[in-house]
């Protein structure tokens, strides 16, 4: 059970005031996901994601495996228009291996996945 008794309204207001805007990418299999050569395109898509992470544009990369209807989730530290421009240049999106959805969101700078 989560104990919320120590979190005051002032704590909530203070934390909410520190949020930053992000864009969440939901990547789904596209019509060409299982076409010949798609795996090579996915590999290059991954390489590009690592470069975007190194540049600081793509904060979190979450590949989704198995038979899910989601291929991956990404969190960009950019506004939705800048994110859309980057995603439209992705080799997997351009080849129809992936399709995507973008959502504006906000979160707390400094949050991190556990190591």
HELIX and SHEET records of a PDB file:
HELIX    1   1 UNK A    9  UNK A   17  1                                   9    
HELIX    2   2 UNK A   38  UNK A   55  1                                  18    
HELIX    3   3 UNK A   80  UNK A   88  1                                   9    
HELIX    4   4 UNK A   91  UNK A   94  1                                   4    
SHEET    1   A 4 UNK A  58  UNK A  63  0                                        
SHEET    2   A 4 UNK A  72  UNK A  76 -1                                        
SHEET    3   A 4 UNK A  19  UNK A  29 -1                                        
SHEET    4   A 4 UNK A  98  UNK A 108 -1                                        
END                                                                             
